[in-house]
Amino acid sequence: MEYLYAALGGAAAKIYDDLVADNDILQDKFLKEYLKGMEWMMLAALSMNDFNFSFIVFLISYTSFYFSPEEAWGLPYERALLTVYPFFSLLSFHTRHWFNLFDMGLLCIVFFCIDMEPKTYTEEVSLKKCVIRSIASFMFVCTIGILCFLPISKSLMKLMVYGALYHICSALFQIFCLVLGIYI
């Protein structure tokens, strides 16, 4: 079930980000709140019983905030994540476990990609961003397939599923906008 939560959370996060937070395309207030609530519920469900997942998202959020505070943390909804995740980490602290060598290697790659990805493009919709997000989606899916055969923790696998659906939704949004000629 947790992988389903990760998939739904990643999809809801990116759909909300693209249709509401970044572009204000979606006008229906109910759908806006539904997507925001879905993302928060899935993150809470994933975090409440998994300290390692919670702590990783906490670190990713602060790393992202540190490198580009104006890019991803302008809305109150986004900034709230920075204050909620320490609580999730505290509540789930009793479930912590050590990361193995594979986990540490994967985390280094994830943090490197999070640092580099915003620097590769500045447009909200572009062919370059579409190609990058499409390749990232493919790489996430392939990586998940490979990681199934390695001793990667369940926490990181959930993070990878979340990231895969996030990037797949982003690639689909880019394709949709490019096909319709929408350049935001």
Backbone as CSV, one residue per row, in Angstrom:
resi,resn,N_x,N_y,N_z,CA_x,CA_y,CA_z,C_x,C_y,C_z
1,MET,0.817,-1.203,0.000,0.000,0.000,0.000,0.856,1.260,0.000
2,GLU,2.002,1.181,0.681,2.833,2.389,0.780,3.363,2.830,-0.581
3,TYR,3.597,1.882,-1.477,4.051,2.266,-2.812,2.930,2.960,-3.584
4,LEU,1.700,2.548,-3.352,0.552,3.237,-3.948,0.456,4.657,-3.401
5,TYR,0.651,4.807,-2.086,0.649,6.146,-1.482,1.743,7.013,-2.095
6,ALA,2.915,6.415,-2.309,4.028,7.165,-2.903,3.689,7.587,-4.323
7,ALA,3.097,6.689,-5.095,2.725,7.019,-6.476,1.670,8.116,-6.509
8,LEU,0.628,7.975,-5.696,-0.430,8.995,-5.655,0.107,10.333,-5.157
9,GLY,0.980,10.292,-4.157,1.557,11.523,-3.620,2.413,12.252,-4.643
10,GLY,3.266,11.512,-5.357,4.108,12.124,-6.382,3.292,12.727,-7.511
11,ALA,2.257,11.994,-7.936,1.394,12.498,-9.004,0.628,13.736,-8.545
12,ALA,0.033,13.675,-7.361,-0.739,14.822,-6.846,0.150,16.041,-6.670
13,ALA,1.370,15.834,-6.176,2.288,16.957,-5.963,2.601,17.664,-7.276
14,LYS,2.894,16.896,-8.316,3.274,17.518,-9.582,2.083,18.124,-10.307
15,ILE,0.943,17.458,-10.249,-0.251,18.015,-10.884,-0.619,19.341,-10.222
16,TYR,-0.581,19.364,-8.881,-0.870,20.617,-8.178,0.159,21.681,-8.543
17,ASP,1.410,21.297,-8.561,2.484,22.233,-8.862,2.313,22.841,-10.251
18,ASP,2.045,22.010,-11.243,1.935,22.508,-12.616,0.630,23.237,-12.895
19,LEU,-0.467,22.746,-12.362,-1.770,23.328,-12.703,-2.205,24.457,-11.772
20,VAL,-1.633,24.519,-10.577,-2.078,25.525,-9.609,-0.937,26.441,-9.181
21,ALA,0.077,25.878,-8.573,1.127,26.696,-7.960,1.936,27.491,-8.984
22,ASP,2.340,26.854,-10.074,3.199,27.533,-11.038,2.443,28.268,-12.138
23,ASN,1.277,27.766,-12.536,0.642,28.290,-13.740,-0.795,28.763,-13.574
24,ASP,-1.427,28.482,-12.500,-2.806,28.898,-12.234,-3.750,28.553,-13.397
25,ILE,-3.616,27.336,-13.903,-4.469,26.860,-14.997,-5.784,26.333,-14.439
26,LEU,-5.706,25.595,-13.349,-6.893,24.998,-12.745,-7.628,26.047,-11.918
27,GLN,-8.877,26.305,-12.243,-9.639,27.347,-11.553,-10.619,26.807,-10.512
28,ASP,-10.959,25.542,-10.586,-11.921,24.936,-9.663,-11.314,24.843,-8.259
29,LYS,-11.895,25.562,-7.293,-11.352,25.606,-5.929,-11.368,24.237,-5.268
30,PHE,-12.425,23.456,-5.511,-12.510,22.121,-4.934,-11.351,21.252,-5.410
31,LEU,-11.060,21.251,-6.712,-9.968,20.439,-7.245,-8.606,20.912,-6.743
32,LYS,-8.458,22.225,-6.603,-7.204,22.755,-6.058,-6.950,22.210,-4.656
33,GLU,-7.958,22.305,-3.807,-7.818,21.832,-2.430,-7.701,20.309,-2.367
34,TYR,-8.398,19.631,-3.265,-8.328,18.173,-3.320,-6.898,17.719,-3.624
35,LEU,-6.274,18.322,-4.632,-4.903,17.948,-4.997,-3.922,18.261,-3.869
36,LYS,-4.080,19.426,-3.273,-3.203,19.802,-2.159,-3.389,18.830,-0.991
37,GLY,-4.631,18.534,-0.669,-4.918,17.604,0.416,-4.410,16.205,0.130
38,MET,-4.555,15.756,-1.112,-4.073,14.425,-1.503,-2.566,14.330,-1.302
39,GLU,-1.848,15.351,-1.732,-0.392,15.332,-1.560,-0.027,15.253,-0.080
40,TRP,-0.657,16.086,0.728,-0.326,16.121,2.159,-0.721,14.816,2.858
41,MET,-1.868,14.256,2.486,-2.283,12.996,3.106,-1.327,11.867,2.751
42,MET,-0.889,11.817,1.511,0.025,10.755,1.095,1.390,10.926,1.774
43,LEU,1.875,12.158,1.858,3.144,12.386,2.553,3.037,12.035,4.034
44,ALA,1.911,12.369,4.647,1.707,12.023,6.058,1.639,10.510,6.227
45,ALA,0.903,9.832,5.355,0.781,8.375,5.449,2.137,7.701,5.271
46,LEU,2.957,8.232,4.396,4.284,7.654,4.161,5.256,7.961,5.296
47,SER,5.047,9.063,5.972,6.013,9.536,6.967,5.730,9.091,8.394
48,MET,4.498,8.879,8.730,4.142,8.640,10.124,4.761,7.363,10.695
49,ASN,5.008,6.374,9.858,5.581,5.117,10.338,6.920,4.798,9.697
50,ASP,7.580,5.820,9.166,8.860,5.598,8.498,9.752,6.820,8.697
51,PHE,10.517,6.797,9.773,11.413,7.909,10.085,12.362,8.196,8.929
52,ASN,12.923,7.158,8.343,13.919,7.365,7.296,13.321,8.092,6.091
53,PHE,12.116,7.720,5.674,11.453,8.430,4.571,11.209,9.879,4.972
54,SER,10.662,10.072,6.158,10.354,11.408,6.644,11.608,12.274,6.707
55,PHE,12.673,11.712,7.233,13.909,12.466,7.384,14.529,12.796,6.023
56,ILE,14.448,11.873,5.072,14.984,12.131,3.735,14.209,13.272,3.073
57,VAL,12.887,13.233,3.145,12.083,14.310,2.542,12.378,15.636,3.240
58,PHE,12.548,15.589,4.549,12.930,16.772,5.317,14.258,17.343,4.791
59,LEU,15.258,16.474,4.609,16.561,16.931,4.097,16.466,17.438,2.659
60,ILE,15.694,16.743,1.837,15.517,17.177,0.448,14.851,18.552,0.410
61,SER,13.842,18.736,1.233,13.134,20.014,1.273,14.071,21.146,1.679
62,TYR,14.850,20.919,2.725,15.766,21.965,3.168,16.908,22.183,2.198
63,THR,17.375,21.135,1.548,18.425,21.287,0.540,17.904,22.118,-0.620
64,SER,16.706,21.777,-1.081,16.086,22.523,-2.172,15.856,23.980,-1.771
65,PHE,15.383,24.193,-0.558,15.158,25.549,-0.062,16.470,26.323,0.005
66,TYR,17.529,25.672,0.443,18.829,26.318,0.562,19.355,26.760,-0.807
67,PHE,19.229,25.883,-1.819,19.784,26.191,-3.131,18.902,27.120,-3.966
68,SER,17.595,27.080,-3.762,16.714,27.943,-4.564,15.446,28.293,-3.791
69,PRO,15.560,29.171,-2.779,14.388,29.498,-1.961,13.269,30.195,-2.731
70,GLU,13.621,30.999,-3.726,12.599,31.718,-4.477,11.910,30.819,-5.498
71,GLU,12.576,29.764,-5.941,12.030,28.895,-6.981,10.922,27.990,-6.457
72,ALA,11.173,27.294,-5.365,10.232,26.246,-4.958,9.502,26.528,-3.655
73,TRP,9.770,27.641,-3.025,9.222,27.828,-1.682,8.515,29.160,-1.518
74,GLY,7.923,29.669,-2.575,7.277,30.972,-2.524,5.879,30.967,-1.917
75,LEU,5.170,29.863,-2.025,3.795,29.802,-1.528,3.747,29.318,-0.079
76,PRO,2.794,29.808,0.696,2.665,29.352,2.088,2.499,27.835,2.191
77,TYR,1.771,27.275,1.237,1.577,25.818,1.192,2.917,25.091,1.097
78,GLU,3.829,25.633,0.294,5.141,25.009,0.127,6.020,25.224,1.364
79,ARG,5.974,26.403,1.920,6.782,26.683,3.118,6.318,25.868,4.321
80,ALA,5.041,25.528,4.355,4.524,24.735,5.472,5.219,23.383,5.560
81,LEU,5.626,22.857,4.423,6.339,21.577,4.413,7.620,21.652,5.244
82,LEU,8.261,22.794,5.203,9.504,22.959,5.962,9.269,22.911,7.470
83,THR,8.074,23.236,7.907,7.788,23.207,9.343,7.110,21.918,9.785
84,VAL,6.430,21.235,8.879,5.715,20.007,9.233,6.659,18.803,9.314
85,TYR,7.635,18.734,8.423,8.481,17.549,8.383,9.326,17.310,9.627
86,PRO,9.779,18.315,10.340,10.445,18.001,11.616,9.505,17.265,12.588
87,PHE,8.218,17.619,12.575,7.254,16.933,13.437,7.046,15.491,12.991
88,PHE,6.921,15.272,11.682,6.800,13.904,11.184,8.023,13.083,11.592
89,SER,9.191,13.693,11.508,10.419,12.983,11.889,10.418,12.638,13.372
90,LEU,9.991,13.566,14.184,9.929,13.290,15.630,8.910,12.203,15.957
91,LEU,7.747,12.258,15.330,6.710,11.276,15.605,7.097,9.872,15.166
92,SER,7.904,9.769,14.137,8.278,8.449,13.627,9.690,8.044,14.040
93,PHE,10.296,8.768,14.954,11.688,8.511,15.337,11.910,7.076,15.808
94,HIS,10.925,6.490,16.439,11.066,5.129,16.957,11.205,4.073,15.852
95,THR,10.942,4.452,14.606,11.041,3.494,13.495,12.351,3.620,12.728
96,ARG,13.269,4.431,13.188,14.511,4.688,12.455,15.350,3.413,12.332
97,HIS,16.137,3.354,11.291,17.111,2.283,11.106,18.278,2.833,10.292
98,TRP,19.387,2.140,10.341,20.584,2.597,9.651,20.450,2.375,8.151
99,PHE,21.003,3.304,7.387,21.083,3.125,5.951,22.274,2.230,5.637
100,ASN,22.139,1.397,4.607,23.286,0.590,4.189,24.081,1.352,3.128
101,LEU,25.121,0.736,2.629,26.004,1.387,1.659,25.262,1.733,0.365
102,PHE,24.389,0.848,-0.089,23.605,1.127,-1.298,22.694,2.337,-1.087
103,ASP,22.078,2.400,0.094,21.211,3.542,0.410,21.998,4.848,0.371
104,MET,23.167,4.829,0.968,23.985,6.052,1.022,24.409,6.485,-0.381
105,GLY,24.780,5.531,-1.222,25.153,5.857,-2.597,23.993,6.452,-3.368
106,LEU,22.818,5.841,-3.220,21.630,6.355,-3.900,21.265,7.746,-3.392
107,LEU,21.364,7.969,-2.098,21.071,9.296,-1.541,22.015,10.361,-2.094
108,CYS,23.282,10.028,-2.245,24.242,10.983,-2.825,23.830,11.353,-4.246
109,ILE,23.414,10.366,-5.034,22.974,10.628,-6.399,21.715,11.494,-6.396
110,VAL,20.765,11.168,-5.520,19.516,11.936,-5.435,19.797,13.397,-5.092
111,PHE,20.639,13.633,-4.086,20.933,15.014,-3.690,21.686,15.764,-4.788
112,PHE,22.562,15.082,-5.507,23.268,15.709,-6.620,22.273,16.129,-7.702
113,CYS,21.345,15.238,-8.038,20.344,15.538,-9.064,19.421,16.681,-8.641
114,ILE,19.052,16.706,-7.368,18.192,17.782,-6.871,18.910,19.127,-6.973
115,ASP,20.206,19.121,-6.750,20.978,20.352,-6.865,21.124,20.787,-8.324
116,MET,21.334,19.841,-9.224,21.625,20.174,-10.616,20.381,20.442,-11.467
117,GLU,19.299,19.759,-11.204,18.125,19.812,-12.081,17.572,21.214,-12.302
118,PRO,17.392,22.056,-11.285,16.851,23.403,-11.548,17.779,24.285,-12.374
119,LYS,19.049,23.948,-12.433,20.015,24.767,-13.165,20.031,24.459,-14.660
120,THR,19.316,23.407,-15.081,19.382,22.999,-16.481,18.408,23.755,-17.376
121,TYR,17.393,24.406,-16.814,16.425,25.157,-17.600,15.769,26.209,-16.717
122,THR,15.231,27.243,-17.364,14.559,28.298,-16.607,13.110,28.481,-17.038
123,GLU,12.741,27.926,-18.176,11.392,28.092,-18.704,10.427,27.144,-17.987
124,GLU,9.176,27.582,-17.882,8.152,26.715,-17.300,7.749,25.628,-18.285
125,VAL,7.690,25.963,-19.574,7.383,24.996,-20.620,8.386,25.192,-21.748
126,SER,9.079,24.126,-22.101,10.012,24.186,-23.216,10.323,22.774,-23.687
127,LEU,10.824,22.683,-24.895,11.211,21.386,-25.428,12.354,20.799,-24.599
128,LYS,13.273,21.647,-24.191,14.408,21.187,-23.380,13.917,20.586,-22.066
129,LYS,13.009,21.249,-21.389,12.477,20.737,-20.127,11.698,19.444,-20.369
130,CYS,10.968,19.380,-21.465,10.202,18.186,-21.809,11.138,16.989,-22.000
131,VAL,12.219,17.205,-22.721,13.179,16.123,-22.968,13.835,15.696,-21.657
132,ILE,14.248,16.659,-20.838,14.894,16.340,-19.565,13.952,15.566,-18.659
133,ARG,12.704,16.015,-18.543,11.743,15.328,-17.676,11.359,13.957,-18.233
134,SER,11.294,13.824,-19.540,10.987,12.520,-20.143,12.119,11.536,-19.889
135,ILE,13.348,11.978,-20.067,14.502,11.120,-19.784,14.547,10.771,-18.302
136,ALA,14.289,11.752,-17.447,14.283,11.492,-16.004,13.212,10.467,-15.638
137,SER,12.046,10.561,-16.267,10.971,9.592,-16.009,11.426,8.185,-16.381
138,PHE,12.007,8.069,-17.564,12.508,6.772,-18.022,13.589,6.240,-17.077
139,MET,14.490,7.119,-16.662,15.573,6.715,-15.758,15.035,6.278,-14.398
140,PHE,14.029,6.977,-13.883,13.417,6.586,-12.614,12.833,5.179,-12.708
141,VAL,12.074,4.923,-13.769,11.438,3.613,-13.925,12.499,2.524,-14.060
142,CYS,13.521,2.761,-14.864,14.611,1.785,-15.012,15.352,1.572,-13.693
143,THR,15.610,2.658,-12.988,16.312,2.564,-11.706,15.504,1.765,-10.702
144,ILE,14.201,1.993,-10.649,13.357,1.227,-9.732,13.443,-0.260,-10.065
145,GLY,13.414,-0.590,-11.360,13.544,-1.987,-11.782,14.859,-2.598,-11.334
146,ILE,15.932,-1.857,-11.459,17.255,-2.352,-11.035,17.337,-2.456,-9.520
147,LEU,16.790,-1.457,-8.823,16.877,-1.436,-7.360,16.119,-2.587,-6.701
148,CYS,15.162,-3.146,-7.424,14.432,-4.302,-6.876,15.363,-5.480,-6.600
149,PHE,16.520,-5.496,-7.269,17.471,-6.595,-7.101,18.627,-6.240,-6.171
150,LEU,18.602,-5.051,-5.605,19.654,-4.600,-4.696,19.083,-4.407,-3.296
151,PRO,19.934,-4.463,-2.300,19.437,-4.301,-0.917,19.175,-2.840,-0.543
152,ILE,18.227,-2.224,-1.241,17.848,-0.833,-0.976,16.709,-0.838,0.036
153,SER,16.740,0.107,0.957,15.706,0.165,1.992,14.350,0.514,1.389
154,LYS,13.315,0.095,2.068,11.942,0.381,1.643,11.698,1.893,1.610
155,SER,12.322,2.619,2.514,12.175,4.075,2.553,12.626,4.713,1.250
156,LEU,13.771,4.282,0.742,14.282,4.854,-0.500,13.494,4.383,-1.720
157,MET,12.988,3.165,-1.674,12.152,2.700,-2.783,10.876,3.533,-2.856
158,LYS,10.299,3.872,-1.709,9.110,4.736,-1.703,9.457,6.108,-2.268
159,LEU,10.613,6.616,-1.914,11.053,7.905,-2.434,11.232,7.842,-3.952
160,MET,11.763,6.756,-4.450,11.956,6.600,-5.891,10.612,6.514,-6.628
161,VAL,9.652,5.806,-6.053,8.317,5.723,-6.669,7.668,7.105,-6.681
162,TYR,7.774,7.827,-5.569,7.242,9.189,-5.485,7.879,10.052,-6.581
163,GLY,9.199,10.002,-6.686,9.918,10.795,-7.692,9.576,10.387,-9.117
164,ALA,9.388,9.093,-9.345,9.051,8.614,-10.688,7.717,9.192,-11.144
165,LEU,6.696,9.099,-10.303,5.382,9.626,-10.702,5.398,11.141,-10.805
166,TYR,6.172,11.803,-9.972,6.331,13.250,-10.044,6.881,13.634,-11.418
167,HIS,7.938,12.947,-11.856,8.560,13.275,-13.134,7.718,12.829,-14.331
168,ILE,7.022,11.715,-14.210,6.139,11.279,-15.296,5.032,12.308,-15.515
169,CYS,4.424,12.775,-14.433,3.375,13.802,-14.559,3.943,15.094,-15.140
170,SER,5.153,15.438,-14.757,5.787,16.634,-15.304,6.036,16.485,-16.797
171,ALA,6.534,15.333,-17.207,6.787,15.099,-18.630,5.480,15.153,-19.418
172,LEU,4.419,14.553,-18.878,3.116,14.581,-19.557,2.584,16.008,-19.672
173,PHE,2.778,16.817,-18.633,2.356,18.218,-18.681,3.138,18.973,-19.758
174,GLN,4.441,18.733,-19.822,5.261,19.390,-20.843,4.803,18.994,-22.243
175,ILE,4.563,17.703,-22.451,4.107,17.221,-23.756,2.755,17.847,-24.099
176,PHE,1.843,17.853,-23.143,0.509,18.443,-23.342,0.631,19.908,-23.764
177,CYS,1.428,20.667,-23.049,1.579,22.099,-23.367,2.244,22.308,-24.726
178,LEU,3.254,21.511,-25.039,3.937,21.664,-26.321,3.035,21.281,-27.498
179,VAL,2.267,20.210,-27.332,1.365,19.789,-28.388,0.289,20.849,-28.656
180,LEU,-0.237,21.439,-27.574,-1.266,22.462,-27.730,-0.704,23.859,-28.011
181,GLY,0.613,23.974,-27.974,1.231,25.274,-28.237,1.100,26.253,-27.106
182,ILE,0.985,25.735,-25.865,0.860,26.586,-24.687,2.255,26.811,-24.107
183,TYR,2.720,28.044,-24.156,4.023,28.388,-23.589,3.795,29.368,-22.461
184,ILE,3.873,28.870,-21.257,3.539,29.664,-20.069,4.746,30.444,-19.609
